Structures are given as structure tokens and as C-alpha cells.
Amino acid sequence: MTTHSNSNVEAAIYGRVSSDAQAQEQTIESQVADIRRKVSQDKALLQDKNCFLDDGVSGSTLHRPALERLRDAAYVGQFQRLYVHSPDRLARKYAYQVLIVDELQKLGIELVFLNRAIGASPEEDLLLQMQGMFAEYERAKIMERSRRGKRHAATRGSVNVLSAAPYGYRYITRREGDGQAAYEIIEEQATVVRQVFQWVGRDRLSIGEATRRLTKSDTVTATGKATWDRTTVWGMLKNTAYKGSAAFGKTRTGPRRPQLRAHRGNSKTPRRTGSTYDTDTSEQLSIPVPAIVSSELFDAVQTQLTENRQRGHESRRGAKYLLQGLLECSKCGYAFYGKPVSRTSAKGKVRSYAYYRCIGTDGYRFGGKRVCECKQVRTDKLDEAVWNDACELLRHPKLLRKEYERRLAAPSDSDSVASIKKQVASSKRSVERLIDAYTDGVLDRAEFDPRLKRARDRLAKHERQLQTLESESREQSTLRESLSCVDSFCESVGTNLESADWTLRREILRTLIDNVVVEPDQIRIVYRINFPLFAKKTSKNGKEKVLHFCWRSAHRTLGRPYGCS
């Protein structure tokens, strides 16, 4: 392993805590303080740009923002030594630890763990590997022990496992309750809860009417908002804690659900590796708490909610609008959702259409003040415009074929790929020779740093060129395969467009279209140029071959504006 002298060594530090609670409690500060103390003792140079901290990010994944920046900085030679508190802060999985350590060592980075030396002897490396495996085992053991402990406490009726209280209660922590947590009724909020239950269970009101009455009465929510949301009231009416029986284990963690795109304002890299799922009532445990409403009133409310859902005009859930999940506002970036025409707005007339409305125009979502002024769009007109445009593309695939042929016309030089590969290999050898020369003392630091930077810049440039050429080659191969069956695909789908039902139309649109951007005076339809060709193609041996999803969002898109009026 490469070892640098302490004088004038560019150092970097990495710290991580797993949960948001640990991040809020600033437990990462203790890691940083210990690491900075070690850096100061070694007399190394530490700049603010070389401090990489992941707050509230799980160590069971490599998709961590600070870790990604650290690896990029290591690749360009931004530092020569990395300080980490312990191996389990670097990664909780042994395989990930080995991958990161090996990657840093190949780049000539000296790795320093505060609790363990590395590379001093084969025994030390073996101990590090064992420590990584024990960290992974420890994480699984802690999670299982915590789960079983909480479940056992919930079986005994302990409120300690609930950790928070709903509207109408105050959560008494273990410290405040002499070792035993409890729910304490807040009478002012409890009065509101009782009123809501009586409106629905006794007066047979809908959730919408209860929400409007709460807003008009100037009653604030638990977070201090003056406007009540229907989902808040629905959650209140479904919470069994109000009848004296709080439920434990209502959710579980499972595989991460796929998303069409990242939520607005959130990173594409998820902070957590899984998603939350609701559990069945039979899997939940009941914990006794002080009741606010009677069991009879609670059961009456559940019956009324069932009747309201059966009688309601909006009984259909899930996929209800043709362009749901595809519309995006050009002004604020928020998505559009479907909103039916109310009876008051319809003035007694029956409306067969609804409106697509930007989320940013709903003031109640943003503390009473809207963040966007985009006008709403009629669903029937927008659906018709987008569907007609897609049908035109399928019935007349000349535009698509022309775009395919234009891309295929670009020359593909296999000799260039081979030449770039040789240059990449040569650049890697140059970097390795410079590191060996510096390690053996042939080069001093003043000469080593600029030469290494130039060598790595050349390597990065050649790798980018190689990546571009290989990407173009893969795209050319995909385009040739797509072009060979584009006509048969459009013909098979185009003949059934007139008889397509709502479900088939939605499937076709979500297959062809990446997104639809709603602008003030027009809409912009962005197509996926390599859409899934689910038409069947006959191969040379006579067998049928199904071409599955093969689009890539990075491809250039085809767009065509349509007015929204």
C-alpha cells in the first residue's frame, strides 16, 4: 500500500450515520471530531471540500451522495489520504467494503481507520476483512433483535414502541414518564377529534364536508396549518388509537417500488434502499391507550365511510385519467392531477370531462399560497390532442423511420474504438508508473503532483471518448434491430387504434411517451425514440422473437406542440 509522508499530505475525511434520528442528534459530529483530531496529530492538510459526510444514509448501499463525490475526488487525485472512523462507516456490507478499499488503493490513496491499521501485515488485512463481515452480521443482528424486542414490548402493551402520538394526544417519553412512555390526552384537540367523529358517524357527513367545516372554524392542524386536507381527516377516522387501541406494526419495509421519475426537489439517488408497505390487520398488535371516542362511535364511522365510498361518484381508484403520471408543468415543474368538476361549478349540468390541474396551483398544499399560476386544462381536449398525435405517428411511421435512418447514417468507425482502447490502456500504465516512481523516491512531490494530474486528465479524456463511441455503437445496434421491425409494429398497432379501449390507449401512450410538458399556450410531447417494440418479428430459423423494452431516456426526443384551448 502507498504510504505518504505526513508533511503537506492532502487529506480527506468520511463520516456517516444511518438514520435521520442519528443525523438530527448530531452523532456524526463525534465521528468528525475524532477524525479531525487524528488529522491534526498527523499534521496533514484538510480542506473543507475534502470533508464528505452522509447524514441519515444507510451503509447497506453504495448509492450515497457524499460517497459518490468522494470516489470522484479520489479518481482525479484531489487527496492522497482518507481518514474514516471505522470500516463499518465506509460500508455495512463486506463486499462493498472490499470494493471501495480496493478501488482507493488502486488510485494510490492511503486509507486510515481510527480503530484499525490497514496493510501493515497480512494479519492486519485479514482482521480488516473479518471486521467487515462482522459489521454486516452485526447490522442484521441489531435489526432482528430490535424488531423482536419491539414486538415483545408491544405484546406486553408497552407504549414505548410507538415513539409518537397522533392528533389529540401528547407523547410522554420514557424519560418524562419514569421509564414508561404513555399517551396523554390534549383536551382541546380531543374535542376536535370527537366533533369530527360525530359529524361522520352521527350526522352522516362526508370527509369533504368535515374538512370544509374544520377549515371554516379556524381550527389548526397538528402542524399549525389553517387548511385541513382530506387525507388528514381520513387518517384520523381510521386510527384505532382514538377508541383506546393503538396499532403497532402497521407498516413494513420491502423492495423499493419503481418510479417514473424522481420526486420534485429530491435526488435521483434514494436515501433508503426499500419502500414502506401496509400490513394486514391480522399482523398488527394492539396497545391500550386512553380512548377519546367510544368503540360504538368508531364502528359507526367505519360503516359510514364504507357507505360513502359505495355511493360516491369517485369510487374508482388508481388509474383514472389517461395521461396520469405523464403531465408536467413547464413553470414550476410539479405534476398535473385530474380534478372532477364539482356540482357547484357545473351549475346543475352533467359534465363528461374533468380538468388536469397543476399541484403548484393548490394553495392549501403550500401554507395557503400557491406557487404556480398555470391554468388548468380540460381532460377531454388534452387527451384527444395527445392521442391523435400518437396515432399519427403510428399510422405514418415515416417520421420515426426517417429519424432512425438519420442516426444510422452516422459513420461508425471500429478502428477508432480499438485505437481509443489502446490509448486508455497506455494512460493507465502511465499513471501506475508515476505512482511507482513516487513510491520508490524517484520523483519528489513537487514534480509528481502536476505530472500525475496531467496523466489522469488524459486518462479521463480517453475514457470519455471510449464511452461515447461504445454508446454510439450500442445505439446503432439497437436502431438497426428496431428499424427492421418498425413497420410491422406500427402496422399491427395502427390497425387497432380505432377500437382501442381506455386501458389499451393508456398502455400505448405510456409506452410511446416520456412526458408531456404543459406550457402556457401549447403542450410539448416528448417521445421515447426507442419505445418498446412488443410486435413479433420472425427470425431466420422461423421462430418468433419478441422484442422487449429497449428505450433509453437519454436519446434525442421527437416533440410536436399542440394548443390547449
VEXDREN-2710 file (C-alpha; in Angstrom, 1 decimal):
% VEXDREN-2710
k/r/px/py/pz
1/MET/0.0/0.0/0.0
2/THR/1.2/3.5/-0.8
3/THR/2.3/5.5/2.3
4/HIS/3.0/9.2/2.1
5/SER/4.9/11.3/4.5
6/ASN/2.8/13.4/6.8
7/SER/4.1/16.8/5.6
8/ASN/1.9/18.5/3.1
9/VAL/-0.4/15.5/2.5
10/GLU/-3.8/16.4/1.2
11/ALA/-6.2/14.5/3.4
12/ALA/-9.9/13.8/3.2
13/ILE/-12.4/12.5/5.8
14/TYR/-15.6/10.5/5.5
15/GLY/-18.3/10.1/8.1
16/ARG/-21.8/8.5/8.0
17/VAL/-24.8/7.9/10.3
18/SER/-27.5/5.5/9.2
19/SER/-30.8/7.1/10.4
20/ASP/-32.4/10.6/10.3
21/ALA/-32.7/10.4/14.1
22/GLN/-29.0/10.0/14.4
23/ALA/-28.4/12.9/12.0
24/GLN/-30.7/15.1/14.0
25/GLU/-29.0/14.2/17.2
26/GLN/-25.7/15.2/15.6
27/THR/-24.0/11.9/16.4
28/ILE/-21.9/12.3/13.2
29/GLU/-20.2/15.3/14.9
30/SER/-18.5/12.9/17.3
31/GLN/-17.0/11.0/14.4
32/VAL/-15.8/14.2/12.7
33/ALA/-14.3/15.4/15.9
34/ASP/-12.2/12.2/16.4
35/ILE/-11.1/12.2/12.8
36/ARG/-10.1/15.8/12.8
37/ARG/-8.1/15.2/15.9
38/LYS/-6.2/12.4/14.2
39/VAL/-5.6/14.5/11.1
40/SER/-4.2/17.3/13.3
41/GLN/-1.9/14.8/15.0
42/ASP/-0.6/13.6/11.6
43/LYS/-0.1/17.2/10.5
44/ALA/-2.0/16.6/7.3
45/LEU/-3.7/19.2/5.2
46/LEU/-7.6/19.1/5.3
47/GLN/-9.7/21.4/3.2
48/ASP/-13.4/21.9/3.5
49/LYS/-14.0/20.5/0.0
50/ASN/-12.5/17.2/1.2
51/CYS/-15.0/16.6/4.0
52/PHE/-17.5/14.0/2.9
53/LEU/-20.4/13.4/5.2
54/ASP/-23.5/11.3/4.7
55/ASP/-26.2/12.2/7.2
56/GLY/-29.0/9.7/7.6
57/VAL/-28.0/7.4/4.8
58/SER/-27.9/3.6/5.1
59/GLY/-24.5/1.9/4.8
60/SER/-26.0/-1.1/3.1
61/THR/-26.0/0.7/-0.3
62/LEU/-23.3/2.3/-2.4
63/HIS/-25.6/5.0/-3.7
64/ARG/-24.7/7.7/-1.2
65/PRO/-24.2/11.3/-2.3
66/ALA/-21.1/12.0/-0.2
67/LEU/-19.5/8.7/-1.1
68/GLU/-20.1/9.3/-4.8
69/ARG/-18.3/12.7/-4.5
70/LEU/-15.5/11.1/-2.5
71/ARG/-14.9/8.4/-5.2
72/ASP/-14.9/11.1/-7.9
73/ALA/-12.5/13.2/-6.0
74/ALA/-10.2/10.2/-5.4
75/TYR/-10.2/9.4/-9.1
76/VAL/-8.9/12.9/-10.1
77/GLY/-6.3/12.9/-7.3
78/GLN/-7.9/15.5/-5.1
79/PHE/-6.4/13.9/-2.0
80/GLN/-3.8/11.3/-1.0
81/ARG/-5.1/10.1/2.3
82/LEU/-8.6/9.2/3.5
83/TYR/-9.5/9.1/7.2
84/VAL/-12.5/7.0/8.3
85/HIS/-13.6/6.3/11.9
86/SER/-14.2/2.6/11.3
87/PRO/-14.7/0.2/8.4
88/ASP/-18.5/-0.1/9.1
89/ARG/-18.8/3.7/8.5
90/LEU/-17.4/3.1/5.0
91/ALA/-19.9/0.3/4.3
92/ARG/-22.1/-2.2/6.3
93/LYS/-21.6/-5.0/3.7
94/TYR/-18.3/-6.8/3.5
95/ALA/-18.4/-6.9/-0.3
96/TYR/-18.9/-3.2/-0.5
97/GLN/-16.0/-2.6/1.9
98/VAL/-13.7/-4.7/-0.2
99/LEU/-14.8/-2.9/-3.4
100/ILE/-14.2/0.6/-2.0
101/VAL/-10.9/-0.2/-0.3
102/ASP/-9.6/-1.9/-3.4
103/GLU/-10.7/1.0/-5.6
104/LEU/-9.0/3.6/-3.4
105/GLN/-5.8/1.5/-3.1
106/LYS/-5.5/1.2/-6.9
107/LEU/-5.7/5.0/-7.1
108/GLY/-2.8/5.4/-4.6
109/ILE/-5.0/6.6/-1.7
110/GLU/-3.7/5.8/1.8
111/LEU/-6.6/4.6/3.9
112/VAL/-6.6/5.3/7.7
113/PHE/-9.1/3.8/10.1
114/LEU/-9.0/5.2/13.5
115/ASN/-9.6/1.9/15.2
116/ARG/-7.6/-0.4/13.0
117/ALA/-4.4/-0.2/10.9
118/ILE/-4.6/-1.4/7.3
119/GLY/-1.9/-3.0/5.1
120/ALA/0.7/-3.3/7.9
121/SER/0.8/-7.0/7.6
122/PRO/-1.3/-9.9/6.2
123/GLU/-2.7/-10.4/9.6
124/GLU/-4.0/-6.8/9.7
125/ASP/-5.7/-7.2/6.3
126/LEU/-7.3/-10.4/7.4
127/LEU/-8.5/-8.7/10.6
128/LEU/-10.0/-5.9/8.5
129/GLN/-11.8/-8.4/6.3
130/MET/-13.2/-10.2/9.3
131/GLN/-14.2/-6.9/10.8
132/GLY/-16.2/-6.1/7.6
133/MET/-18.0/-9.4/7.8
134/PHE/-18.8/-8.9/11.5
135/ALA/-20.2/-5.4/10.7
136/GLU/-22.6/-6.9/8.2
137/TYR/-23.6/-9.6/10.6
138/GLU/-23.9/-7.1/13.4
139/ARG/-26.3/-4.9/11.3
140/ALA/-28.5/-7.9/10.6
141/LYS/-28.4/-9.0/14.2
142/ILE/-29.3/-5.5/15.5
143/MET/-32.2/-5.2/13.1
144/GLU/-33.6/-8.6/14.1
145/ARG/-33.1/-8.0/17.8
146/SER/-34.7/-4.6/17.6
147/ARG/-37.7/-6.0/15.7
148/ARG/-38.2/-8.9/18.2
149/GLY/-37.7/-6.6/21.2
150/LYS/-40.3/-4.1/20.0
151/ARG/-42.8/-6.8/19.1
152/HIS/-42.4/-8.4/22.5
153/ALA/-42.8/-5.0/24.2
154/ALA/-46.0/-4.4/22.1
155/THR/-47.3/-7.8/23.1
156/ARG/-47.0/-6.6/26.8
157/GLY/-48.9/-3.4/25.9
158/SER/-45.9/-1.1/26.2
159/VAL/-46.4/2.4/24.7
160/ASN/-42.6/2.8/24.4
161/VAL/-42.5/1.2/20.9
162/LEU/-44.9/3.8/19.4
163/SER/-42.5/6.7/19.7
164/ALA/-45.1/9.3/18.6
165/ALA/-48.7/10.2/19.2
166/PRO/-51.5/11.2/16.8
167/TYR/-53.5/14.5/16.9
168/GLY/-55.3/14.7/20.2
169/TYR/-52.6/13.2/22.3
170/ARG/-49.2/14.2/23.7
171/TYR/-46.5/11.5/23.7
172/ILE/-44.9/11.2/27.2
173/THR/-41.4/9.9/26.6
174/ARG/-39.7/7.3/28.9
175/ARG/-37.6/9.9/30.4
176/GLU/-40.6/12.1/31.3
177/GLY/-42.6/9.1/32.5
178/ASP/-40.0/7.5/34.8
179/GLY/-39.1/4.7/32.4
180/GLN/-42.6/4.2/30.9
181/ALA/-43.9/6.0/27.9
182/ALA/-47.6/7.0/27.7
183/TYR/-50.3/8.9/25.8
184/GLU/-51.8/12.0/27.4
185/ILE/-55.0/13.4/26.0
186/ILE/-54.9/17.1/25.0
187/GLU/-58.4/18.1/25.7
188/GLU/-58.5/21.0/23.2
189/GLN/-57.5/18.7/20.3
190/ALA/-59.6/15.8/21.7
191/THR/-62.7/18.0/21.4
192/VAL/-62.0/18.5/17.7
193/VAL/-61.5/14.7/17.2
194/ARG/-64.8/13.9/18.9
195/GLN/-66.5/16.6/16.7
196/VAL/-65.2/15.0/13.5
197/PHE/-66.2/11.5/14.6
198/GLN/-69.7/12.8/15.4
199/TRP/-70.0/14.6/12.1
200/VAL/-69.3/11.4/10.2
201/GLY/-70.8/8.7/12.5
202/ARG/-73.8/10.6/13.8
203/ASP/-74.6/13.2/11.1
204/ARG/-73.5/11.0/8.2
205/LEU/-71.4/13.7/6.6
206/SER/-68.7/13.0/4.0
207/ILE/-65.0/13.6/4.7
208/GLY/-65.0/16.6/2.3
209/GLU/-67.8/18.3/4.3
210/ALA/-66.0/17.6/7.5
211/THR/-62.8/19.1/6.1
212/ARG/-64.6/22.2/5.0
213/ARG/-66.2/22.7/8.4
214/LEU/-62.8/22.4/10.1
215/THR/-61.3/24.9/7.8
216/LYS/-64.2/27.4/8.3
217/SER/-64.0/27.0/12.1
218/ASP/-60.3/28.3/12.1
219/THR/-59.1/25.1/13.7
220/VAL/-55.4/24.5/13.0
221/THR/-53.9/21.1/12.3
222/ALA/-51.2/19.4/14.4
223/THR/-48.5/21.1/12.2
224/GLY/-50.2/24.5/12.6
225/LYS/-51.8/24.7/9.2
226/ALA/-55.2/26.5/8.8
227/THR/-56.3/24.3/6.0
228/TRP/-57.3/20.7/6.5
229/ASP/-56.6/18.0/3.9
230/ARG/-58.9/15.1/3.3
231/THR/-56.2/12.6/3.8
232/THR/-55.5/14.0/7.2
233/VAL/-59.2/13.6/8.3
234/TRP/-59.3/10.1/6.7
235/GLY/-56.2/9.1/8.6
236/MET/-57.8/10.4/11.8
237/LEU/-61.1/8.5/11.2
238/LYS/-59.2/5.2/10.5
239/ASN/-56.8/5.4/13.5
240/THR/-57.8/2.8/16.1
241/ALA/-55.9/4.7/18.8
242/TYR/-58.9/7.0/19.3
243/LYS/-61.1/4.1/20.6
244/GLY/-58.3/3.1/23.0
245/SER/-56.4/0.5/21.0
246/ALA/-53.3/1.8/19.2
247/ALA/-51.9/-0.5/16.5
248/PHE/-48.2/-1.5/16.3
249/GLY/-46.7/-2.9/13.1
250/LYS/-49.0/-1.1/10.6
251/THR/-46.2/-0.9/8.0
252/ARG/-43.2/-2.9/6.9
253/THR/-40.1/-2.3/4.7
254/GLY/-39.9/-4.1/1.4
255/PRO/-38.3/-3.9/-2.0
256/ARG/-38.1/-0.4/-3.4
257/ARG/-41.0/0.5/-5.7
258/PRO/-40.1/1.6/-9.3
259/GLN/-40.8/5.3/-10.0
260/LEU/-41.4/7.0/-13.4
261/ARG/-39.2/9.9/-12.2
262/ALA/-37.7/11.3/-9.1
263/HIS/-40.0/13.4/-6.9
264/ARG/-39.6/17.2/-7.4
265/GLY/-36.8/18.6/-5.4
266/ASN/-35.5/15.1/-4.4
267/SER/-32.3/13.5/-5.6
268/LYS/-32.5/10.7/-8.1
269/THR/-30.4/8.6/-5.7
270/PRO/-32.7/7.3/-3.0
271/ARG/-31.7/7.8/0.7
272/ARG/-33.2/4.4/1.6
273/THR/-32.9/1.1/-0.1
274/GLY/-36.5/0.0/0.4
275/SER/-40.1/1.2/0.4
276/THR/-42.8/1.1/3.0
277/TYR/-45.8/-1.2/2.7
278/ASP/-49.0/-1.5/4.7
279/THR/-49.5/-4.7/6.7
280/ASP/-52.6/-6.8/7.2
281/THR/-54.7/-6.1/10.3
282/SER/-54.1/-9.6/11.5
283/GLU/-50.3/-8.9/11.7
284/GLN/-50.8/-5.8/13.9
285/LEU/-50.6/-5.8/17.6
286/SER/-53.0/-3.7/19.8
287/ILE/-51.6/-1.5/22.6
288/PRO/-54.1/0.0/25.1
289/VAL/-54.1/3.8/25.3
290/PRO/-56.7/6.4/26.7
291/ALA/-59.8/6.5/24.5
292/ILE/-61.2/9.7/23.1
293/VAL/-64.3/8.3/21.4
294/SER/-66.3/5.2/22.2
295/SER/-66.0/1.9/20.3
296/GLU/-69.6/2.2/19.1
297/LEU/-69.0/5.6/17.6
298/PHE/-65.7/4.4/16.0
299/ASP/-67.5/1.4/14.4
300/ALA/-70.4/3.6/13.2
301/VAL/-67.8/5.9/11.5
302/GLN/-66.2/2.9/9.7
303/THR/-69.6/1.8/8.5
304/GLN/-70.4/5.3/7.2
305/LEU/-67.1/5.6/5.4
306/THR/-67.9/2.3/3.6
307/GLU/-71.3/3.6/2.6
308/ASN/-69.8/6.9/1.4
309/ARG/-67.3/5.1/-0.7
310/GLN/-70.0/3.0/-2.3
311/ARG/-72.3/5.9/-3.0
312/GLY/-69.6/8.3/-4.0
313/HIS/-69.1/9.4/-7.6
314/GLU/-65.3/9.0/-7.3
315/SER/-65.3/5.4/-6.2
316/ARG/-62.7/4.5/-8.9
317/ARG/-59.1/4.5/-7.5
318/GLY/-55.7/4.3/-9.2
319/ALA/-55.5/4.8/-12.9
320/LYS/-58.5/7.1/-13.7
321/TYR/-57.1/9.6/-16.2
322/LEU/-55.5/8.8/-19.5
323/LEU/-52.4/11.0/-19.1
324/GLN/-52.0/10.4/-15.3
325/GLY/-48.2/10.4/-14.4
326/LEU/-47.1/11.9/-17.7
327/LEU/-48.0/15.6/-17.4
328/GLU/-45.5/18.1/-16.1
329/CYS/-45.8/21.9/-15.6
330/SER/-43.3/24.0/-17.5
331/LYS/-43.4/26.8/-15.0
332/CYS/-42.9/25.1/-11.6
333/GLY/-42.0/21.5/-12.5
334/TYR/-44.8/19.9/-10.5
335/ALA/-47.0/17.2/-11.9
336/PHE/-50.7/17.6/-13.0
337/TYR/-53.5/15.6/-11.5
338/GLY/-57.1/15.0/-12.5
339/LYS/-59.8/17.0/-10.8
340/PRO/-63.5/16.4/-11.4
341/VAL/-65.9/19.2/-12.0
342/SER/-67.9/19.9/-8.8
343/ARG/-71.7/20.2/-8.8
344/THR/-71.4/23.9/-8.0
345/SER/-69.1/24.6/-10.9
346/ALA/-71.2/22.5/-13.2
347/LYS/-74.3/24.6/-12.4
348/GLY/-76.5/21.6/-12.4
349/LYS/-75.3/20.3/-15.7
350/VAL/-73.7/16.9/-16.2
351/ARG/-70.1/17.2/-17.2
352/SER/-68.4/14.3/-19.0
353/TYR/-64.9/15.7/-18.6
354/ALA/-62.6/16.8/-15.7
355/TYR/-59.6/19.1/-15.6
356/TYR/-55.9/18.5/-15.3
357/ARG/-54.6/20.8/-12.6
358/CYS/-51.1/21.7/-11.6
359/ILE/-50.2/20.8/-8.0
360/GLY/-48.5/24.1/-7.6
361/THR/-51.8/26.0/-8.0
362/ASP/-53.2/24.4/-4.9
363/GLY/-52.6/26.9/-2.2
364/TYR/-53.5/24.6/0.7
365/ARG/-50.5/22.4/-0.1
366/PHE/-48.1/25.3/0.4
367/GLY/-49.4/27.0/3.5
368/GLY/-52.3/28.9/1.8
369/LYS/-50.3/30.5/-1.0
370/ARG/-50.0/28.9/-4.5
371/VAL/-46.6/28.7/-6.1
372/CYS/-47.8/28.5/-9.7
373/GLU/-50.3/30.3/-11.9
374/CYS/-50.6/27.8/-14.7
375/LYS/-54.2/27.4/-15.9
376/GLN/-56.0/24.0/-15.7
377/VAL/-56.6/22.0/-18.9
378/ARG/-59.7/20.1/-19.9
379/THR/-59.0/16.4/-19.8
380/ASP/-61.1/15.5/-22.9
381/LYS/-59.3/18.1/-25.2
382/LEU/-55.8/17.3/-23.9
383/ASP/-56.4/13.5/-24.1
384/GLU/-57.7/13.8/-27.6
385/ALA/-54.7/16.0/-28.7
386/VAL/-52.1/13.7/-27.3
387/TRP/-53.9/10.5/-28.5
388/ASN/-54.3/11.9/-32.1
389/ASP/-50.6/12.8/-32.2
390/ALA/-49.6/9.4/-31.1
391/CYS/-51.9/7.8/-33.7
392/GLU/-50.5/9.9/-36.4
393/LEU/-47.0/8.7/-35.5
394/LEU/-48.2/5.0/-35.6
395/ARG/-50.2/5.3/-38.8
396/HIS/-47.4/7.2/-40.6
397/PRO/-44.1/5.8/-39.3
398/LYS/-42.1/7.8/-41.9
399/LEU/-41.1/10.3/-39.2
400/LEU/-39.8/7.5/-37.0
401/ARG/-38.1/5.7/-39.8
402/LYS/-36.5/8.9/-41.0
403/GLU/-35.1/9.6/-37.5
404/TYR/-33.8/6.0/-37.3
405/GLU/-32.1/6.3/-40.7
406/ARG/-30.6/9.7/-39.9
407/ARG/-28.9/8.2/-36.8
408/LEU/-27.8/5.1/-38.7
409/ALA/-26.2/7.3/-41.4
410/ALA/-23.7/8.5/-38.8
411/PRO/-20.4/6.7/-39.5
412/SER/-19.3/4.0/-37.0
413/ASP/-15.5/3.5/-37.1
414/SER/-14.5/0.3/-35.3
415/ASP/-10.8/1.2/-35.8
416/SER/-11.4/4.4/-33.7
417/VAL/-12.7/2.2/-30.8
418/ALA/-9.7/0.0/-30.9
419/SER/-7.4/3.0/-31.0
420/ILE/-9.0/4.6/-28.1
421/LYS/-8.8/1.4/-26.1
422/LYS/-5.1/1.3/-26.7
423/GLN/-4.8/4.9/-25.5
424/VAL/-6.8/4.1/-22.4
425/ALA/-4.5/1.2/-21.5
426/SER/-1.4/3.3/-22.2
427/SER/-2.7/6.1/-19.9
428/LYS/-3.4/3.7/-17.1
429/ARG/0.1/2.3/-17.4
430/SER/1.5/5.9/-17.2
431/VAL/-0.5/6.6/-14.0
432/GLU/0.8/3.4/-12.5
433/ARG/4.4/4.1/-13.4
434/LEU/4.2/7.6/-11.9
435/ILE/2.8/6.3/-8.6
436/ASP/5.5/3.6/-8.5
437/ALA/8.2/6.2/-9.2
438/TYR/6.9/8.4/-6.4
439/THR/6.7/5.5/-4.0
440/ASP/10.3/4.5/-4.8
441/GLY/11.5/8.1/-4.3
442/VAL/12.5/8.7/-7.9
443/LEU/10.1/11.7/-8.1
444/ASP/9.6/14.3/-5.5
445/ARG/6.2/15.7/-4.5
446/ALA/6.6/18.9/-6.5
447/GLU/7.2/17.0/-9.7
448/PHE/4.9/14.1/-9.0
449/ASP/1.6/16.1/-8.5
450/PRO/1.4/18.0/-11.8
451/ARG/2.6/15.0/-13.8
452/LEU/0.0/12.7/-12.1
453/LYS/-2.7/15.3/-12.7
454/ARG/-1.9/15.6/-16.4
455/ALA/-1.8/11.8/-16.8
456/ARG/-5.1/11.3/-15.1
457/ASP/-6.7/14.1/-17.2
458/ARG/-5.5/12.3/-20.3
459/LEU/-6.9/9.0/-19.0
460/ALA/-10.3/10.6/-18.1
461/LYS/-10.4/12.2/-21.6
462/HIS/-9.7/8.9/-23.4
463/GLU/-12.2/7.0/-21.2
464/ARG/-14.9/9.6/-22.0
465/GLN/-14.2/9.2/-25.7
466/LEU/-14.3/5.4/-25.4
467/GLN/-17.6/5.6/-23.5
468/THR/-19.1/7.8/-26.2
469/LEU/-18.0/5.6/-29.0
470/GLU/-19.3/2.4/-27.3
471/SER/-22.6/4.1/-26.5
472/GLU/-23.0/5.1/-30.2
473/SER/-22.1/1.5/-31.2
474/ARG/-24.8/0.1/-28.9
475/GLU/-27.3/2.7/-30.1
476/GLN/-26.5/1.8/-33.7
477/SER/-27.1/-1.9/-33.0
478/THR/-30.4/-1.1/-31.2
479/LEU/-31.6/1.1/-34.0
480/ARG/-30.9/-1.5/-36.7
481/GLU/-32.9/-4.0/-34.8
482/SER/-35.7/-1.5/-34.2
483/LEU/-35.7/-0.3/-37.8
484/SER/-36.1/-3.9/-39.1
485/CYS/-39.5/-4.3/-37.4
486/VAL/-40.7/-0.7/-37.0
487/ASP/-43.1/-1.0/-40.0
488/SER/-44.6/-4.3/-38.8
489/PHE/-45.0/-2.9/-35.3
490/CYS/-46.8/0.3/-36.5
491/GLU/-48.9/-1.7/-38.8
492/SER/-50.0/-4.2/-36.2
493/VAL/-50.8/-1.5/-33.6
494/GLY/-52.1/1.1/-36.1
495/THR/-54.9/-1.1/-37.4
496/ASN/-56.4/-1.5/-33.9
497/LEU/-56.2/2.1/-32.8
498/GLU/-59.8/3.0/-33.6
499/SER/-61.1/0.1/-31.5
500/ALA/-58.7/0.5/-28.6
501/ASP/-60.3/0.8/-25.2
502/TRP/-59.2/3.1/-22.4
503/THR/-56.8/0.6/-20.9
504/LEU/-55.1/-0.1/-24.2
505/ARG/-54.8/3.6/-25.0
506/ARG/-53.2/4.3/-21.7
507/GLU/-50.7/1.4/-22.2
508/ILE/-49.8/2.7/-25.7
509/LEU/-49.3/6.3/-24.5
510/ARG/-47.2/5.3/-21.6
511/THR/-45.1/3.1/-23.9
512/LEU/-44.6/5.8/-26.6
513/ILE/-44.3/9.0/-24.5
514/ASP/-41.7/10.0/-22.0
515/ASN/-43.6/13.1/-20.7
516/VAL/-46.0/15.8/-21.8
517/VAL/-44.9/19.3/-20.8
518/VAL/-47.8/21.8/-20.4
519/GLU/-46.8/25.3/-21.4
520/PRO/-49.0/28.5/-21.3
521/ASP/-50.1/28.3/-24.9
522/GLN/-49.1/24.9/-26.1
523/ILE/-48.1/21.4/-25.0
524/ARG/-44.8/19.7/-25.8
525/ILE/-45.0/15.9/-26.3
526/VAL/-41.6/14.2/-25.7
527/TYR/-41.5/10.7/-27.3
528/ARG/-39.2/7.9/-26.4
529/ILE/-37.3/7.3/-29.6
530/ASN/-36.6/3.6/-28.8
531/PHE/-40.1/2.7/-27.5
532/PRO/-40.8/-1.0/-26.6
533/LEU/-41.3/-2.9/-29.8
534/PHE/-43.7/-5.5/-28.5
535/ALA/-44.5/-6.6/-32.0
536/LYS/-43.3/-10.1/-33.0
537/LYS/-40.5/-10.5/-35.5
538/THR/-39.7/-13.6/-37.5
539/SER/-36.1/-14.7/-37.2
540/LYS/-34.1/-16.6/-39.8
541/ASN/-34.8/-20.0/-38.3
542/GLY/-38.6/-19.4/-38.4
543/LYS/-39.1/-18.9/-34.7
544/GLU/-40.8/-15.9/-33.3
545/LYS/-38.9/-13.4/-31.3
546/VAL/-40.4/-10.8/-29.0
547/LEU/-38.5/-7.6/-28.7
548/HIS/-39.0/-6.3/-25.1
549/PHE/-38.4/-2.8/-23.7
550/CYS/-35.4/-1.2/-25.3
551/TRP/-35.8/2.5/-25.0
552/ARG/-33.3/4.8/-23.3
553/SER/-34.3/8.2/-21.9
554/ALA/-31.0/9.8/-23.0
555/HIS/-31.9/9.5/-26.6
556/ARG/-32.9/12.6/-28.5
557/THR/-36.7/13.0/-28.5
558/LEU/-39.3/13.8/-31.0
559/GLY/-41.7/16.6/-30.0
560/ARG/-44.7/18.3/-31.5
561/PRO/-46.7/21.2/-29.9
562/TYR/-50.5/21.3/-29.6
563/GLY/-52.7/24.0/-28.3
564/CYS/-54.5/23.5/-25.0
565/SER/-57.5/25.7/-25.7
END
